Amino acid sequence: MAGRGSVLFCRRHIGIPVERAPGEWVHSVATPHELLSLLARIYKVELEERDGAGDCRHRSLWRR
C-alpha cells in the first residue's frame, strides 16, 4: 500500500519538520506534539483546536 509520505524522527534534527525529498519528512524528537500538524499538512486537512473553554478555531496549515 502506498502512502503520502513517511516521517523519520531524528534526534539530531532541530527545528521545524523538513521535507528532505518528496514525501520524506524529518521531524525532531523534541517536538512530538507537532506531529499532528505535520500529518495534517501531508494529508491536506485542517486541524481544529479547542481552547480551555471548549471553543473551536481552525489552524492554518501553511505557515511559512
PDB file of N, CA, C, O and CB in Angstrom:
ATOM      1  N   MET A   1       0.845  -1.173   0.000  1.00  0.00           N
ATOM      2  CA  MET A   1       0.000   0.000   0.000  1.00  0.00           C
ATOM      3  C   MET A   1       0.895   1.243   0.000  1.00  0.00           C
ATOM      4  O   MET A   1       1.794   1.369   0.832  1.00  0.00           O
ATOM      5  CB  MET A   1      -0.964  -0.006   1.224  1.00  0.00           C
ATOM      6  N   ALA A   2       0.649   2.127  -0.909  1.00  0.00           N
ATOM      7  CA  ALA A   2       1.426   3.363  -0.997  1.00  0.00           C
ATOM      8  C   ALA A   2       0.785   4.437  -0.127  1.00  0.00           C
ATOM      9  O   ALA A   2      -0.439   4.550  -0.053  1.00  0.00           O
ATOM     10  CB  ALA A   2       1.531   3.845  -2.465  1.00  0.00           C
ATOM     11  N   GLY A   3       1.626   5.214   0.524  1.00  0.00           N
ATOM     12  CA  GLY A   3       1.139   6.303   1.364  1.00  0.00           C
ATOM     13  C   GLY A   3       1.527   7.647   0.774  1.00  0.00           C
ATOM     14  O   GLY A   3       2.137   7.726  -0.293  1.00  0.00           O
ATOM     15  N   ARG A   4       1.168   8.680   1.475  1.00  0.00           N
ATOM     16  CA  ARG A   4       1.504  10.036   1.030  1.00  0.00           C
ATOM     17  C   ARG A   4       2.915  10.422   1.418  1.00  0.00           C
ATOM     18  O   ARG A   4       3.474  11.362   0.853  1.00  0.00           O
ATOM     19  CB  ARG A   4       0.525  11.040   1.605  1.00  0.00           C
ATOM     20  N   GLY A   5       3.501   9.723   2.364  1.00  0.00           N
ATOM     21  CA  GLY A   5       4.847  10.083   2.785  1.00  0.00           C
ATOM     22  C   GLY A   5       5.277   9.300   3.999  1.00  0.00           C
ATOM     23  O   GLY A   5       4.538   8.471   4.529  1.00  0.00           O
ATOM     24  N   SER A   6       6.484   9.583   4.424  1.00  0.00           N
ATOM     25  CA  SER A   6       6.999   8.954   5.634  1.00  0.00           C
ATOM     26  C   SER A   6       7.620  10.029   6.512  1.00  0.00           C
ATOM     27  O   SER A   6       8.123  11.042   6.025  1.00  0.00           O
ATOM     28  CB  SER A   6       8.036   7.842   5.296  1.00  0.00           C
ATOM     29  N   VAL A   7       7.573   9.788   7.818  1.00  0.00           N
ATOM     30  CA  VAL A   7       8.130  10.725   8.783  1.00  0.00           C
ATOM     31  C   VAL A   7       9.228  10.001   9.544  1.00  0.00           C
ATOM     32  O   VAL A   7       8.987   8.974  10.178  1.00  0.00           O
ATOM     33  CB  VAL A   7       7.030  11.280   9.754  1.00  0.00           C
ATOM     34  N   LEU A   8      10.427  10.542   9.476  1.00  0.00           N
ATOM     35  CA  LEU A   8      11.581   9.990  10.178  1.00  0.00           C
ATOM     36  C   LEU A   8      11.852  10.871  11.386  1.00  0.00           C
ATOM     37  O   LEU A   8      12.074  12.073  11.240  1.00  0.00           O
ATOM     38  CB  LEU A   8      12.838   9.902   9.245  1.00  0.00           C
ATOM     39  N   PHE A   9      11.836  10.282  12.584  1.00  0.00           N
ATOM     40  CA  PHE A   9      12.168  11.036  13.788  1.00  0.00           C
ATOM     41  C   PHE A   9      13.673  10.971  13.989  1.00  0.00           C
ATOM     42  O   PHE A   9      14.260   9.890  14.023  1.00  0.00           O
ATOM     43  CB  PHE A   9      11.409  10.483  15.036  1.00  0.00           C
ATOM     44  N   CYS A  10      14.292  12.140  14.123  1.00  0.00           N
ATOM     45  CA  CYS A  10      15.749  12.218  14.215  1.00  0.00           C
ATOM     46  C   CYS A  10      16.143  13.046  15.432  1.00  0.00           C
ATOM     47  O   CYS A  10      15.683  14.176  15.593  1.00  0.00           O
ATOM     48  CB  CYS A  10      16.352  12.827  12.924  1.00  0.00           C
ATOM     49  N   ARG A  11      16.991  12.487  16.285  1.00  0.00           N
ATOM     50  CA  ARG A  11      17.414  13.229  17.474  1.00  0.00           C
ATOM     51  C   ARG A  11      18.396  14.334  17.130  1.00  0.00           C
ATOM     52  O   ARG A  11      18.608  15.236  17.940  1.00  0.00           O
ATOM     53  CB  ARG A  11      18.038  12.288  18.488  1.00  0.00           C
ATOM     54  N   ARG A  12      18.998  14.289  15.958  1.00  0.00           N
ATOM     55  CA  ARG A  12      19.946  15.330  15.541  1.00  0.00           C
ATOM     56  C   ARG A  12      19.265  16.515  14.865  1.00  0.00           C
ATOM     57  O   ARG A  12      19.840  17.600  14.774  1.00  0.00           O
ATOM     58  CB  ARG A  12      20.975  14.742  14.602  1.00  0.00           C
ATOM     59  N   HIS A  13      18.047  16.306  14.396  1.00  0.00           N
ATOM     60  CA  HIS A  13      17.324  17.391  13.721  1.00  0.00           C
ATOM     61  C   HIS A  13      16.759  18.346  14.759  1.00  0.00           C
ATOM     62  O   HIS A  13      16.101  17.928  15.711  1.00  0.00           O
ATOM     63  CB  HIS A  13      16.187  16.831  12.822  1.00  0.00           C
ATOM     64  N   ILE A  14      17.023  19.632  14.565  1.00  0.00           N
ATOM     65  CA  ILE A  14      16.497  20.670  15.452  1.00  0.00           C
ATOM     66  C   ILE A  14      15.689  21.632  14.594  1.00  0.00           C
ATOM     67  O   ILE A  14      16.158  22.092  13.552  1.00  0.00           O
ATOM     68  CB  ILE A  14      17.652  21.421  16.227  1.00  0.00           C
ATOM     69  N   GLY A  15      14.492  21.928  15.031  1.00  0.00           N
ATOM     70  CA  GLY A  15      13.677  22.892  14.296  1.00  0.00           C
ATOM     71  C   GLY A  15      12.409  22.267  13.753  1.00  0.00           C
ATOM     72  O   GLY A  15      11.984  21.191  14.174  1.00  0.00           O
ATOM     73  N   ILE A  16      11.816  22.982  12.798  1.00  0.00           N
ATOM     74  CA  ILE A  16      10.557  22.535  12.222  1.00  0.00           C
ATOM     75  C   ILE A  16      10.783  21.325  11.319  1.00  0.00           C
ATOM     76  O   ILE A  16      11.897  21.114  10.841  1.00  0.00           O
ATOM     77  CB  ILE A  16       9.890  23.674  11.436  1.00  0.00           C
ATOM     78  N   PRO A  17       9.741  20.529  11.080  1.00  0.00           N
ATOM     79  CA  PRO A  17       9.884  19.396  10.163  1.00  0.00           C
ATOM     80  C   PRO A  17      10.323  19.863   8.777  1.00  0.00           C
ATOM     81  O   PRO A  17       9.901  20.916   8.299  1.00  0.00           O
ATOM     82  CB  PRO A  17       8.563  18.619  10.063  1.00  0.00           C
ATOM     83  N   VAL A  18      11.174  19.062   8.144  1.00  0.00           N
ATOM     84  CA  VAL A  18      11.720  19.405   6.835  1.00  0.00           C
ATOM     85  C   VAL A  18      11.430  18.271   5.863  1.00  0.00           C
ATOM     86  O   VAL A  18      11.628  17.100   6.188  1.00  0.00           O
ATOM     87  CB  VAL A  18      13.247  19.683   6.919  1.00  0.00           C
ATOM     88  N   GLU A  19      10.961  18.621   4.674  1.00  0.00           N
ATOM     89  CA  GLU A  19      10.743  17.627   3.627  1.00  0.00           C
ATOM     90  C   GLU A  19      12.048  17.523   2.835  1.00  0.00           C
ATOM     91  O   GLU A  19      12.327  18.359   1.976  1.00  0.00           O
ATOM     92  CB  GLU A  19       9.518  18.015   2.693  1.00  0.00           C
ATOM     93  N   ARG A  20      12.850  16.485   3.133  1.00  0.00           N
ATOM     94  CA  ARG A  20      14.170  16.379   2.501  1.00  0.00           C
ATOM     95  C   ARG A  20      14.114  15.756   1.116  1.00  0.00           C
ATOM     96  O   ARG A  20      15.065  15.881   0.345  1.00  0.00           O
ATOM     97  CB  ARG A  20      15.095  15.569   3.374  1.00  0.00           C
ATOM     98  N   ALA A  21      13.039  15.102   0.796  1.00  0.00           N
ATOM     99  CA  ALA A  21      12.759  14.559  -0.537  1.00  0.00           C
ATOM    100  C   ALA A  21      11.235  14.508  -0.638  1.00  0.00           C
ATOM    101  O   ALA A  21      10.558  14.541   0.389  1.00  0.00           O
ATOM    102  CB  ALA A  21      13.432  13.109  -0.766  1.00  0.00           C
ATOM    103  N   PRO A  22      10.682  14.430  -1.843  1.00  0.00           N
ATOM    104  CA  PRO A  22       9.222  14.386  -1.960  1.00  0.00           C
ATOM    105  C   PRO A  22       8.611  13.262  -1.113  1.00  0.00           C
ATOM    106  O   PRO A  22       8.900  12.084  -1.320  1.00  0.00           O
ATOM    107  CB  PRO A  22       8.821  14.205  -3.425  1.00  0.00           C
ATOM    108  N   GLY A  23       7.765  13.649  -0.162  1.00  0.00           N
ATOM    109  CA  GLY A  23       7.095  12.676   0.690  1.00  0.00           C
ATOM    110  C   GLY A  23       7.939  12.119   1.819  1.00  0.00           C
ATOM    111  O   GLY A  23       7.497  11.203   2.512  1.00  0.00           O
ATOM    112  N   GLU A  24       9.143  12.643   2.027  1.00  0.00           N
ATOM    113  CA  GLU A  24      10.040  12.143   3.077  1.00  0.00           C
ATOM    114  C   GLU A  24      10.356  13.272   4.050  1.00  0.00           C
ATOM    115  O   GLU A  24      11.107  14.192   3.724  1.00  0.00           O
ATOM    116  CB  GLU A  24      11.354  11.563   2.464  1.00  0.00           C
ATOM    117  N   TRP A  25       9.782  13.196   5.234  1.00  0.00           N
ATOM    118  CA  TRP A  25       9.899  14.263   6.218  1.00  0.00           C
ATOM    119  C   TRP A  25      10.809  13.863   7.361  1.00  0.00           C
ATOM    120  O   TRP A  25      10.784  12.715   7.804  1.00  0.00           O
ATOM    121  CB  TRP A  25       8.534  14.640   6.751  1.00  0.00           C
ATOM    122  N   VAL A  26      11.620  14.808   7.849  1.00  0.00           N
ATOM    123  CA  VAL A  26      12.462  14.619   9.032  1.00  0.00           C
ATOM    124  C   VAL A  26      11.856  15.476  10.138  1.00  0.00           C
ATOM    125  O   VAL A  26      11.604  16.666   9.953  1.00  0.00           O
ATOM    126  CB  VAL A  26      13.980  15.009   8.753  1.00  0.00           C
ATOM    127  N   HIS A  27      11.628  14.851  11.288  1.00  0.00           N
ATOM    128  CA  HIS A  27      10.948  15.504  12.408  1.00  0.00           C
ATOM    129  C   HIS A  27      11.821  15.377  13.647  1.00  0.00           C
ATOM    130  O   HIS A  27      12.455  14.343  13.859  1.00  0.00           O
ATOM    131  CB  HIS A  27       9.536  14.882  12.657  1.00  0.00           C
ATOM    132  N   SER A  28      11.858  16.414  14.460  1.00  0.00           N
ATOM    133  CA  SER A  28      12.639  16.405  15.693  1.00  0.00           C
ATOM    134  C   SER A  28      11.952  15.563  16.765  1.00  0.00           C
ATOM    135  O   SER A  28      10.727  15.587  16.886  1.00  0.00           O
ATOM    136  CB  SER A  28      12.855  17.837  16.201  1.00  0.00           C
ATOM    137  N   VAL A  29      12.736  14.823  17.539  1.00  0.00           N
ATOM    138  CA  VAL A  29      12.156  14.064  18.652  1.00  0.00           C
ATOM    139  C   VAL A  29      11.787  14.994  19.807  1.00  0.00           C
ATOM    140  O   VAL A  29      11.071  14.593  20.724  1.00  0.00           O
ATOM    141  CB  VAL A  29      13.140  12.980  19.138  1.00  0.00           C
ATOM    142  N   ALA A  30      12.272  16.227  19.763  1.00  0.00           N
ATOM    143  CA  ALA A  30      11.987  17.196  20.821  1.00  0.00           C
ATOM    144  C   ALA A  30      10.594  17.813  20.693  1.00  0.00           C
ATOM    145  O   ALA A  30      10.114  18.449  21.631  1.00  0.00           O
ATOM    146  CB  ALA A  30      13.031  18.293  20.808  1.00  0.00           C
ATOM    147  N   THR A  31       9.942  17.634  19.546  1.00  0.00           N
ATOM    148  CA  THR A  31       8.631  18.260  19.339  1.00  0.00           C
ATOM    149  C   THR A  31       7.579  17.266  18.844  1.00  0.00           C
ATOM    150  O   THR A  31       6.962  17.493  17.803  1.00  0.00           O
ATOM    151  CB  THR A  31       8.756  19.406  18.346  1.00  0.00           C
ATOM    152  N   PRO A  32       7.367  16.165  19.576  1.00  0.00           N
ATOM    153  CA  PRO A  32       6.364  15.192  19.112  1.00  0.00           C
ATOM    154  C   PRO A  32       4.953  15.779  19.084  1.00  0.00           C
ATOM    155  O   PRO A  32       4.097  15.286  18.350  1.00  0.00           O
ATOM    156  CB  PRO A  32       6.382  13.958  20.005  1.00  0.00           C
ATOM    157  N   HIS A  33       4.702  16.822  19.873  1.00  0.00           N
ATOM    158  CA  HIS A  33       3.377  17.458  19.891  1.00  0.00           C
ATOM    159  C   HIS A  33       3.052  18.132  18.561  1.00  0.00           C
ATOM    160  O   HIS A  33       1.890  18.454  18.312  1.00  0.00           O
ATOM    161  CB  HIS A  33       3.299  18.485  21.021  1.00  0.00           C
ATOM    162  N   GLU A  34       4.037  18.353  17.707  1.00  0.00           N
ATOM    163  CA  GLU A  34       3.809  18.967  16.395  1.00  0.00           C
ATOM    164  C   GLU A  34       3.507  17.937  15.302  1.00  0.00           C
ATOM    165  O   GLU A  34       3.278  18.311  14.152  1.00  0.00           O
ATOM    166  CB  GLU A  34       5.021  19.789  15.997  1.00  0.00           C
ATOM    167  N   LEU A  35       3.505  16.659  15.644  1.00  0.00           N
ATOM    168  CA  LEU A  35       3.274  15.610  14.649  1.00  0.00           C
ATOM    169  C   LEU A  35       1.898  15.730  13.991  1.00  0.00           C
ATOM    170  O   LEU A  35       1.777  15.542  12.780  1.00  0.00           O
ATOM    171  CB  LEU A  35       3.414  14.240  15.297  1.00  0.00           C
ATOM    172  N   LEU A  36       0.867  16.038  14.770  1.00  0.00           N
ATOM    173  CA  LEU A  36      -0.472  16.171  14.179  1.00  0.00           C
ATOM    174  C   LEU A  36      -0.512  17.278  13.134  1.00  0.00           C
ATOM    175  O   LEU A  36      -1.166  17.132  12.101  1.00  0.00           O
ATOM    176  CB  LEU A  36      -1.511  16.448  15.268  1.00  0.00           C
ATOM    177  N   SER A  37       0.174  18.372  13.393  1.00  0.00           N
ATOM    178  CA  SER A  37       0.226  19.463  12.410  1.00  0.00           C
ATOM    179  C   SER A  37       0.901  19.010  11.127  1.00  0.00           C
ATOM    180  O   SER A  37       0.453  19.344  10.031  1.00  0.00           O
ATOM    181  CB  SER A  37       0.967  20.676  12.989  1.00  0.00           C
ATOM    182  N   LEU A  38       1.983  18.244  11.265  1.00  0.00           N
ATOM    183  CA  LEU A  38       2.685  17.753  10.080  1.00  0.00           C
ATOM    184  C   LEU A  38       1.811  16.776   9.300  1.00  0.00           C
ATOM    185  O   LEU A  38       1.738  16.858   8.073  1.00  0.00           O
ATOM    186  CB  LEU A  38       4.008  17.080  10.478  1.00  0.00           C
ATOM    187  N   LEU A  39       1.154  15.863   9.990  1.00  0.00           N
ATOM    188  CA  LEU A  39       0.278  14.909   9.298  1.00  0.00           C
ATOM    189  C   LEU A  39      -0.873  15.634   8.602  1.00  0.00           C
ATOM    190  O   LEU A  39      -1.261  15.263   7.494  1.00  0.00           O
ATOM    191  CB  LEU A  39      -0.275  13.868  10.291  1.00  0.00           C
ATOM    192  N   ALA A  40      -1.414  16.659   9.245  1.00  0.00           N
ATOM    193  CA  ALA A  40      -2.479  17.446   8.616  1.00  0.00           C
ATOM    194  C   ALA A  40      -1.959  18.128   7.361  1.00  0.00           C
ATOM    195  O   ALA A  40      -2.668  18.223   6.359  1.00  0.00           O
ATOM    196  CB  ALA A  40      -3.039  18.494   9.600  1.00  0.00           C
ATOM    197  N   ARG A  41      -0.741  18.596   7.417  1.00  0.00           N
ATOM    198  CA  ARG A  41      -0.144  19.238   6.236  1.00  0.00           C
ATOM    199  C   ARG A  41       0.062  18.225   5.117  1.00  0.00           C
ATOM    200  O   ARG A  41      -0.236  18.509   3.957  1.00  0.00           O
ATOM    201  CB  ARG A  41       1.198  19.903   6.600  1.00  0.00           C
ATOM    202  N   ILE A  42       0.573  17.042   5.460  1.00  0.00           N
ATOM    203  CA  ILE A  42       0.803  15.996   4.461  1.00  0.00           C
ATOM    204  C   ILE A  42      -0.517  15.580   3.810  1.00  0.00           C
ATOM    205  O   ILE A  42      -0.595  15.444   2.589  1.00  0.00           O
ATOM    206  CB  ILE A  42       1.493  14.770   5.106  1.00  0.00           C
ATOM    207  N   TYR A  43      -1.551  15.378   4.625  1.00  0.00           N
ATOM    208  CA  TYR A  43      -2.843  14.914   4.111  1.00  0.00           C
ATOM    209  C   TYR A  43      -3.769  16.051   3.688  1.00  0.00           C
ATOM    210  O   TYR A  43      -4.900  15.813   3.266  1.00  0.00           O
ATOM    211  CB  TYR A  43      -3.531  14.078   5.154  1.00  0.00           C
ATOM    212  N   LYS A  44      -3.282  17.286   3.803  1.00  0.00           N
ATOM    213  CA  LYS A  44      -4.031  18.471   3.360  1.00  0.00           C
ATOM    214  C   LYS A  44      -5.412  18.569   4.008  1.00  0.00           C
ATOM    215  O   LYS A  44      -6.428  18.731   3.332  1.00  0.00           O
ATOM    216  CB  LYS A  44      -4.183  18.452   1.846  1.00  0.00           C
ATOM    217  N   VAL A  45      -5.418  18.465   5.333  1.00  0.00           N
ATOM    218  CA  VAL A  45      -6.650  18.655   6.093  1.00  0.00           C
ATOM    219  C   VAL A  45      -6.436  19.808   7.070  1.00  0.00           C
ATOM    220  O   VAL A  45      -5.301  20.178   7.368  1.00  0.00           O
ATOM    221  CB  VAL A  45      -7.063  17.343   6.848  1.00  0.00           C
ATOM    222  N   GLU A  46      -7.534  20.368   7.562  1.00  0.00           N
ATOM    223  CA  GLU A  46      -7.453  21.451   8.531  1.00  0.00           C
ATOM    224  C   GLU A  46      -7.589  20.879   9.922  1.00  0.00           C
ATOM    225  O   GLU A  46      -8.427  20.010  10.163  1.00  0.00           O
ATOM    226  CB  GLU A  46      -8.535  22.517   8.272  1.00  0.00           C
ATOM    227  N   LEU A  47      -6.769  21.361  10.840  1.00  0.00           N
ATOM    228  CA  LEU A  47      -6.868  20.950  12.235  1.00  0.00           C
ATOM    229  C   LEU A  47      -7.844  21.861  12.956  1.00  0.00           C
ATOM    230  O   LEU A  47      -7.944  23.053  12.663  1.00  0.00           O
ATOM    231  CB  LEU A  47      -5.483  20.975  12.924  1.00  0.00           C
ATOM    232  N   GLU A  48      -8.548  21.285  13.890  1.00  0.00           N
ATOM    233  CA  GLU A  48      -9.446  22.056  14.730  1.00  0.00           C
ATOM    234  C   GLU A  48      -8.848  22.043  16.123  1.00  0.00           C
ATOM    235  O   GLU A  48      -8.598  20.972  16.676  1.00  0.00           O
ATOM    236  CB  GLU A  48     -10.911  21.481  14.716  1.00  0.00           C
ATOM    237  N   GLU A  49      -8.616  23.205  16.697  1.00  0.00           N
ATOM    238  CA  GLU A  49      -8.056  23.296  18.041  1.00  0.00           C
ATOM    239  C   GLU A  49      -9.127  23.764  19.001  1.00  0.00           C
ATOM    240  O   GLU A  49      -9.988  24.570  18.648  1.00  0.00           O
ATOM    241  CB  GLU A  49      -6.843  24.245  18.076  1.00  0.00           C
ATOM    242  N   ARG A  50      -9.066  23.258  20.208  1.00  0.00           N
ATOM    243  CA  ARG A  50     -10.016  23.682  21.238  1.00  0.00           C
ATOM    244  C   ARG A  50      -9.240  24.387  22.341  1.00  0.00           C
ATOM    245  O   ARG A  50      -8.171  23.944  22.761  1.00  0.00           O
ATOM    246  CB  ARG A  50     -10.823  22.465  21.808  1.00  0.00           C
ATOM    247  N   ASP A  51      -9.808  25.497  22.797  1.00  0.00           N
ATOM    248  CA  ASP A  51      -9.178  26.171  23.926  1.00  0.00           C
ATOM    249  C   ASP A  51      -9.773  25.609  25.217  1.00  0.00           C
ATOM    250  O   ASP A  51     -10.605  24.703  25.172  1.00  0.00           O
ATOM    251  CB  ASP A  51      -9.374  27.722  23.842  1.00  0.00           C
ATOM    252  N   GLY A  52      -9.364  26.127  26.336  1.00  0.00           N
ATOM    253  CA  GLY A  52      -9.837  25.621  27.622  1.00  0.00           C
ATOM    254  C   GLY A  52     -11.333  25.770  27.824  1.00  0.00           C
ATOM    255  O   GLY A  52     -11.922  25.026  28.608  1.00  0.00           O
ATOM    256  N   ALA A  53     -11.962  26.714  27.135  1.00  0.00           N
ATOM    257  CA  ALA A  53     -13.399  26.955  27.286  1.00  0.00           C
ATOM    258  C   ALA A  53     -14.232  26.088  26.353  1.00  0.00           C
ATOM    259  O   ALA A  53     -15.461  26.164  26.374  1.00  0.00           O
ATOM    260  CB  ALA A  53     -13.709  28.417  27.033  1.00  0.00           C
ATOM    261  N   GLY A  54     -13.583  25.265  25.535  1.00  0.00           N
ATOM    262  CA  GLY A  54     -14.308  24.398  24.618  1.00  0.00           C
ATOM    263  C   GLY A  54     -14.599  25.022  23.271  1.00  0.00           C
ATOM    264  O   GLY A  54     -15.221  24.394  22.414  1.00  0.00           O
ATOM    265  N   ASP A  55     -14.152  26.260  23.073  1.00  0.00           N
ATOM    266  CA  ASP A  55     -14.362  26.919  21.783  1.00  0.00           C
ATOM    267  C   ASP A  55     -13.382  26.374  20.747  1.00  0.00           C
ATOM    268  O   ASP A  55     -12.236  26.058  21.065  1.00  0.00           O
ATOM    269  CB  ASP A  55     -14.204  28.452  21.920  1.00  0.00           C
ATOM    270  N   CYS A  56     -13.850  26.269  19.511  1.00  0.00           N
ATOM    271  CA  CYS A  56     -13.021  25.747  18.420  1.00  0.00           C
ATOM    272  C   CYS A  56     -12.467  26.878  17.577  1.00  0.00           C
ATOM    273  O   CYS A  56     -13.078  27.939  17.443  1.00  0.00           O
ATOM    274  CB  CYS A  56     -13.825  24.783  17.541  1.00  0.00           C
ATOM    275  N   ARG A  57     -11.303  26.630  17.017  1.00  0.00           N
ATOM    276  CA  ARG A  57     -10.771  27.524  15.993  1.00  0.00           C
ATOM    277  C   ARG A  57      -9.973  26.667  15.034  1.00  0.00           C
ATOM    278  O   ARG A  57      -9.424  25.633  15.415  1.00  0.00           O
ATOM    279  CB  ARG A  57      -9.889  28.675  16.612  1.00  0.00           C
ATOM    280  N   HIS A  58      -9.914  27.102  13.797  1.00  0.00           N
ATOM    281  CA  HIS A  58      -9.171  26.361  12.788  1.00  0.00           C
ATOM    282  C   HIS A  58      -7.750  26.871  12.738  1.00  0.00           C
ATOM    283  O   HIS A  58      -7.499  28.068  12.883  1.00  0.00           O
ATOM    284  CB  HIS A  58      -9.838  26.479  11.408  1.00  0.00           C
ATOM    285  N   ARG A  59      -6.825  25.957  12.534  1.00  0.00           N
ATOM    286  CA  ARG A  59      -5.411  26.302  12.496  1.00  0.00           C
ATOM    287  C   ARG A  59      -4.931  26.271  11.057  1.00  0.00           C
ATOM    288  O   ARG A  59      -5.194  25.318  10.324  1.00  0.00           O
ATOM    289  CB  ARG A  59      -4.579  25.340  13.374  1.00  0.00           C
ATOM    290  N   SER A  60      -4.241  27.297  10.665  1.00  0.00           N
ATOM    291  CA  SER A  60      -3.681  27.347   9.316  1.00  0.00           C
ATOM    292  C   SER A  60      -2.547  26.340   9.202  1.00  0.00           C
ATOM    293  O   SER A  60      -1.687  26.266  10.079  1.00  0.00           O
ATOM    294  CB  SER A  60      -3.182  28.775   8.973  1.00  0.00           C
ATOM    295  N   LEU A  61      -2.544  25.566   8.123  1.00  0.00           N
ATOM    296  CA  LEU A  61      -1.529  24.530   7.945  1.00  0.00           C
ATOM    297  C   LEU A  61      -0.341  25.006   7.145  1.00  0.00           C
ATOM    298  O   LEU A  61       0.673  24.311   7.082  1.00  0.00           O
ATOM    299  CB  LEU A  61      -2.128  23.334   7.277  1.00  0.00           C
ATOM    300  N   TRP A  62      -0.434  26.146   6.545  1.00  0.00           N
ATOM    301  CA  TRP A  62       0.607  26.546   5.596  1.00  0.00           C
ATOM    302  C   TRP A  62       1.410  27.733   6.105  1.00  0.00           C
ATOM    303  O   TRP A  62       1.707  28.659   5.350  1.00  0.00           O
ATOM    304  CB  TRP A  62      -0.011  26.885   4.250  1.00  0.00           C
ATOM    305  N   ARG A  63       1.761  27.704   7.392  1.00  0.00           N
ATOM    306  CA  ARG A  63       2.614  28.754   7.950  1.00  0.00           C
ATOM    307  C   ARG A  63       4.000  28.628   7.343  1.00  0.00           C
ATOM    308  O   ARG A  63       4.558  27.533   7.280  1.00  0.00           O
ATOM    309  CB  ARG A  63       2.681  28.665   9.505  1.00  0.00           C
ATOM    310  N   ARG A  64       4.550  29.734   6.902  1.00  0.00           N
ATOM    311  CA  ARG A  64       5.916  29.718   6.351  1.00  0.00           C
ATOM    312  C   ARG A  64       6.630  30.971   6.734  1.00  0.00           C
ATOM    313  O   ARG A  64       7.791  31.155   6.371  1.00  0.00           O
ATOM    314  CB  ARG A  64       5.908  29.564   4.829  1.00  0.00           C
TER     315      ARG A  64
END
